C-alpha cells in the first residue's frame, strides 16, 4: 500500500541550472519518487515519494553521491533527569528515530546532547518535545533558537568573501604588474627573468586555492554526465594558466597570461559573492513571516499564571494576552474584548474587534484590551505555520515558462565548448595574422577561445524564473495573498475572465436588515425602532436566517426586547406571538392575506425593495400591517471598487449564483458586472466554467464555499476567499487571507508583474549569450572583460527579481 509523503531538503553546492538538472536527475533515479523540483534561487529540493518504498536517507545518499551537500544544523541541549548511561542511549535512539536527525550524541557524564539535523525536516522544538516524551527535561544552550539553514547560507557567503579577499590580494598586484610591463610603465626591472616567476607565484594560489571550487564543481558535474558553469570557468582559466607555464618554461614562445587566469577567477568570485548575498534577499519574506512568531506565552495552569515558550503551548490551554502583546497561537476568545492588528497576515491595515467566541490568530498583535482565549491550534497547525509552509512549497515549485530555460541549459555548456573549439580552429588555421602583428597565431586563438569559455553564462538562465517566483510569492504572502505554485503565478498573469461566486464573495453571506419602512396609512404612531423591537421580540432565538438578521439588528441598536407569548410559526409564511399585550405577525404577503389583514399601502414598497434584490417582510401589529422590514445579503465593503479595478485591467467579470435572475441582476447592476450566470445549481458551477474555457477564455474562479470547490478545481486559476471553508482553500491555487475581494486584483496584478519580470530575466539571459558569445568568438572581447560580464550577469537577473519586493498594487 502506497504512502505518499513530501519533504523539502536544503541543497548546498549548486551553482547553475546544470547543477539543478543533475540533482533532479539523481533524485528521480530513486524508486518511488513521484515529483522532484529543485530551485536554484532558494537552494531547496521538494520531493514527493512513496514512503513505503524509499526513505529520506536514500535521497541524502543520492544527493551526496552526485557531489552536492545538505545544509544541516546543530542543536546543543542540556538534559536534566538522566539517571544513568542507559537513559542516555535510550534518548539517543529516540532522537535517531526522528526523520531528519542525522546524528545524535548524548553524554551522561556531561548531561548534554548534541544533535545534527536537517532544519527543513525537524525543528529544535520537536527535538525538545522528544526529550520531554522520553521523560527528561531539555534546556537549549545559547538562548534563542538558531536558524540553521540561514547559518549554513551565511557560512557560504563568508567562505565566498574569504576567497574573494585572498584572490584580490594576489590578483591586484599581479594585474598591475602585468599591465605595467605591457605598457612599459615600470622600467627595465619589470622585464627581469625573476619577475616572470613572481607572476607565476602570484597566480598559482589564485588558480588552485581560490579557484579550487571550480575544479571540484566541474568534476562533480562531469561525473553526473553533464557540464555546468564550473567546467567552463575551470577550462578557461586553466587554459590561460597552463599556456603561461609553457611560455615561462620556454616550451612555447609568446606572452604570459597569468593575470588573465587570475582575473577570471577573482572577478567571477566577486560575482558569486554578490549573487549569494542577493539570493539570500529573495527569501526574506519567509524570514519576515518566521520572525512574526511570538517567543513566549502566558498560560493558566492549575490556577497559576505561567510564562512558557510559545512552542510548549498545548491545545486546550487558557492563554492571557495583555495590550501590546503578540497572540502566541490560534484560538477562541473566552473572556475580554479588544481590537487585534492582523495586518501582518492579511495585509488589511484596520484592526479587527474581538470578543468572546471570536477566533484569534497566532502572531497577530493585541492592541487595546486584555484577552483570555483557549488554544485550538499550536505548532505546525497554526495559521502562520501553514502560511509559511504554503509559501515555501510555492517557492520550491517550477513555473511552466522555466521549461524552455531548462531544455537550453541541458545542452548549453557542451554547445559552448564546441563553439570554443571551433573558435580556436578558425583563428589558428583559417584567419591569417595581419602584417606586423605583435601576437602569434597560437596565443591569439587561445585568448579568443578562453573569452568564449568564460563569457558564457548558464546561471542567468537557471536563476531567471526561480528568483522571480521566490520574490513574487514572498511579496504576495506579505500582502495576504498565498500563491501555491509557480504554475499558478504564471497562469494568473494570463487570465482573461474572472468568475465571482456571489454569496460570501461579492456579498457578506450573512443577511442583514437594510430598510425599515413604516406604513403611512392608519393611526399607529411609532418610529422604525418600535417596529423593529416588536418584530425582533417575536424573532428572538430564531434559527431562520431572516429572523436572525432582524434579531441581530435590534441588538446592534441596543433595543430592549420583550418575552414573546403564544409563539406560533407558520411554515412558508412567517411567525407570530403576543408581545407586550399586542399580537405581532412577521411574515410574507400570503400570511397577511390569509388573515385578511389590511396591507395599508405597503405593496408598492415591497415591490420596490424586491426589485433591489431584497427580501421584504411585512410586520402586523394588532390586526393591521404597520410596516415593512427588508433583509438582504449586503455587498461587502470594497467589492464594487475591486470589480472596477479588475475591469480596468482588461478582464471580463462574471458572477455565478444559484439565486433567481432578478435578484442576481440587481446585484450585478449594483457592482458593475459584465455577465451573470444565475440559477446555477452547485453541481453545475464547474460545467459553466468549462463552457467559458471552451469559448477560449482563461478563467479564474473566486469562491469560498464547499460547493465552490469543483469549480475552483476546474478553473485555470482557483482563488479562495480566506474566510471560507478549508475544502475551498485546498482546491484553490491562490488564497486571499483577508477575505475581501480587493485581494483579487492585487493577486492578478502581482502575477502579471512577476510574469513580466520572468520574461525580462529570460530575455536578458538569452540575449546576453546570443550577442556576447559570438562577440567573444569574433575576437571583440578579451578574457578579462568576458569574465567581468559573466560575473555580473547573474547579479543583474537577481537584482531585477528583487525589484518585486518593492512592488505595490
Secondary structure by P-SEA (a helix, b strand, c coil): cbbbbbbbbbbcccccaaaaaaaaaaaaacccccbbbbbccccbbbbbbccccccaaaaaaaaaaacbbbbbbbbbbbbcccccaaaaaaaaaaaaacccccbbbbbccccbbbbbbccccccaaaaaaaaaaacbbbbbccccccaaaaaaaaaaaaaaaaaaaaaaaaaaaaaaaaaaaaacccccccccaaaaaaaaaaaaaaacccaaaaaaaaaaaaaaccccaaaaaaaaaaaaaaaaaaaaacccccccaaaaaaaaaaaaaaaaaaaaaaaaacaaaaaaaaaccccbbbbbcccbbbbcccccccccbbbbbcccccccccccccbbbbbbbccccccccbbbbbccccccccccccccbbbbbbbcccccccaaaaaaaaaaaaaacccccaaaaaaaaaaaaaaaaaaaaaaaaaacccccccccccccaaaaaaaaaaaaaaaccccccccccaaaaaaaaaaaaaacbbbccaaaaaaaaaccbbbbbccccccccbbbbcbbbbbccccccccaaaaaaaaaaaacccccaaaaaaaaaaaaabbbbbbbcccccccccbbbbbcccbbbbbccaaaaaaaccccccaaaaaaaaaaacbbbbbbbccccccbbbbbccccccaaaaaaaaaaaabbbbbbbccccaaaaaaaaaaaccccccccccccaaaaaaaaaaaaccbbbbbbbcccaaaaaaaccbbbbcccccaaaaaacccccccccaaaaaaaaaaaaaaaaaaaaaaaaaaaaaaccaaaaaaccccaaaaaaaaaaaaaaaaaaaaccccccc
